[in-house]
Each structure stands twice: as structure tokens, then as C-alpha cells.
């Protein structure tokens, strides 16, 4: 019996000169403009508008998006989630993972190259570095120069700008968990809380370290995603690839008419944010940012040669004359599995949120006193009710008993809950002597009789929620 193996794209770990921290050199990235570079810049702007801007957005007099750990409430625009709704946050994480797998199976590590926080903040830090130290050739010259007033001023200004940006990022991170406007007000008056200050400095410090100092070392050595990406790719995955058949042998076209299309200008290496040479093959450090495609396309345009020497291509597509159609890329088993799971989970989440009641009721019996006899032979049980209003508007609540004939509520049957309020109530349920005696007669030889019942709450809009419990009658 023979078995067929699915072809996969070979991924090299790193170039020899990048093996290990001790041999890794500092990468000075050359600026590049092009279609993919513009797309990356647009995504940097979009992600930072979301991350830095959402904590300032207000809805119904509160922060639109906030994870209030102290009050155990998660606010997502008009949606209010309680700890019991953790399943929805878990579902959101699973959807994010499946979406990452789906996109990776189609386009490789485009998440890393276009939207990963490490990439986004590295781009921002590189932009500040360019402002203070100039383009790549000027930065290289500054690296070789000795320490003097100019170098101290440029390096000092750059690191000061990095620290200010990192602090802003750290405070914005805190604003997702604490009221952003209060955090800003406390910062201006030097009254920021200890925990807020700690997390702002912690997150800001890691931003400064990762995006400013380590940069490409995160992608080359620390991030595990590049190590296991080979298990998620196959021969039909579109990756940033060099067309060796067209490009080799390399050489200057002006002097070597028999050479390939690659003129060995090394621009693809100079613009790479992780410092690899894509002409050496697909590598684990490659983040599929496609900046090398922009650089190569510009060179081909100047030479009046066709674009595509470096392009998004699959291993199977590189062998074929024409690229694989989109339908063929989507028809692969793993893409169908990821897409089916993603669609099913999204539909399930949408249905669950649509059916989710705005009221929640939890009932806990008083374990200290199971039951007690009161005046005229009546029996009382004590309960603790936790009632939550998950809507943004106040609700008038009425409480009723179900399944306990003759039962009386002692402690309040009607009250009002503010929007988002959770209230804990302690009340008694009293059963008159005649009804209690009837339940005793059903208890056989046991010391007590437990009778199933339920509490039900209803608001003026007609929404009703029930919680099961029991009523105990002693012998």
C-alpha cells in the first residue's frame, strides 16, 4: 500500500551570517515606497487609530470599549459582558486564531508583515529614527562615527522620542482597563495610581525594548510563529518568492548580456526589515512584508523589464507558466477546513449574542440554615439572589416563585436596576403550615423533604429569566 505525501515549501531557518545572537548584525533598513509599503503604512495608521483612539470613545456616558476587571464587566460598544459571558471572549480568541490560520494558509505570514504589533511599532520607531538620524546611508555613517556632540544630540533625541511614544502606548494600554480620561487627568496632576503606573511603565518599557532595541531580533530568534509556520503552509500557499529561473545568473546587464534578470543591486536586502536575502529561498525570519517586491519592481521599471522577479507566488505556481487561479487556492482541504470552522463559529457567536437575555439571575441557598420553623408552623428557607441588568437602560424588575404552591416572598418582590447594575439580595421564602404539612407527607422516612422550585424575574419589556432551586421542609 502506497501513501502520498502532500508537498510542502522548504523553509530555511536563517542565513549563516544570522546564526545566533552573538553573530547577528544591526539591520539598518532603507526606506522604500510602493504599493505594499503604502498598504503597510495604511494598516499602521488603522491599527493605531483603533488601539490609541478607542479608549477615548464614549457611548451612553461611559467608555465605549473597556475591560473593567474590578467591576467584572466588559464593555464592547453597546454590548455589556459579565463573567458568565466568558464563552464569548473565548470564542473571539478562537475566531482570531482560526482567521490567522486561514490567512496563513493562503498568504503565509502577511499578518506578521502588515499588522503584527511588533511590525507596527518597529515601523513607527524607524520613522522616528529617520527623523533624527536621516536615511540609511546617514545612519550607517553615524554608526561608524565616534561619539561627539552631533551623535549625542541625534541619538539622545531619538531615544527621547522613543521613550515618549512608548509611554503613550503604555498609557493607552492601561486605558483599555481603566477609564482613559481619568488616567489622563491623574497623569496631568501626578496622581496616577500605583497599578496604573506600573502597567503603563511595564507595557511601555517592553514596547521600547522590542520595537526600539531588539527589532528584527524578535522575528529572527524569539517569536515562535516563524518556527512552526511550515506546518501551516503547503505548495499552494502564496509566499514572497524570488524567481530564480528568471533571475539567475545574476549580473550587471550592461556588461553581461547572458546574465539573468537580477542585476544584483541588493536593494531587496537593504529594504528588508529583518535583514534577510529573499534570493536565498524562503526563510523562517521572513515576515512577508513584501517591501522587497516594491524595491525589485522599481528596479525592473527602470530597466524596462517585466515586474515579478520577486512576487507573491506558490511553489506550484512558480513551476507553472500561469499563476494558480483563486478558485484553486481556496479549494484546498486545509483552507476549506479553516474557512468552514471560522464561518460556523462566527454564525454560532452571532446567534448566541442575538439570543442572549439582558437579565441574569443566580440563586444560592443559605447553607447555614437549610430550613426553619416560624410562627404558626410555617417554614422558611433563606436564599441569596444575584440579579444583573446587562442592558444600558434602567429596568423595573418583578420577582415571582414558580413550582411552590402557597409560597410567599419575604424581602421584596419589585425593585429597579440601573443600567449595567448587579445587585445581591437576601430574602426568605415562607410556606404556610398547611402546605408545609402536605410536603412533609411526601417525604417518607427521611428527615427532610426537598421540593423543586424556581425563581423568575421579569422586566417591563417582557423579558423573563428563571433560575432553579429547591425548598426544604424539615420532618
Secondary structure, 3 states (H helix, E strand, C coil): CCCCCCCCCCCECCCHHHCCCCCCCCCCCCCCCCHHHHHHHHHHHHHHHHHHHHHHCEECCEECEEEECCCCEEEECCEEEEHHHHHHHHHHHHHHHHHHHHHHHHHCCHHHHHCCHHHHHHHHHHHHHHHHHCCHHHHHHHHHCCCCHHHHHHHHHHHHHHHHHHHHHHHHHHCCCCCHHHHHHHHHCCCCCHHHHHHHHHHHHHHHHHHHHHCHHHHHHHCCHHHHHHHCCCCCCCEEEECHHHHCCCCCCCCCCCCCCCCCCCHHHHCCCCCCCHHHCCECCCCCCCHHHHHHHHHHHHCCCCCCCEEEECHHHHHCCCCCCHHHHHCCHHHHHHHHHHHHHHHHHHHHHHHCCCEEEEEEECCCCCCEECHHHCEEEEEEEEEEECCCCCEEEEEEEECCCCEEEECCCEEEECCCCEEEEEEEEEECHHHHHHHHCCCCCCCEEEEEEEEEEEECCCCEEEEEEEEEEEC
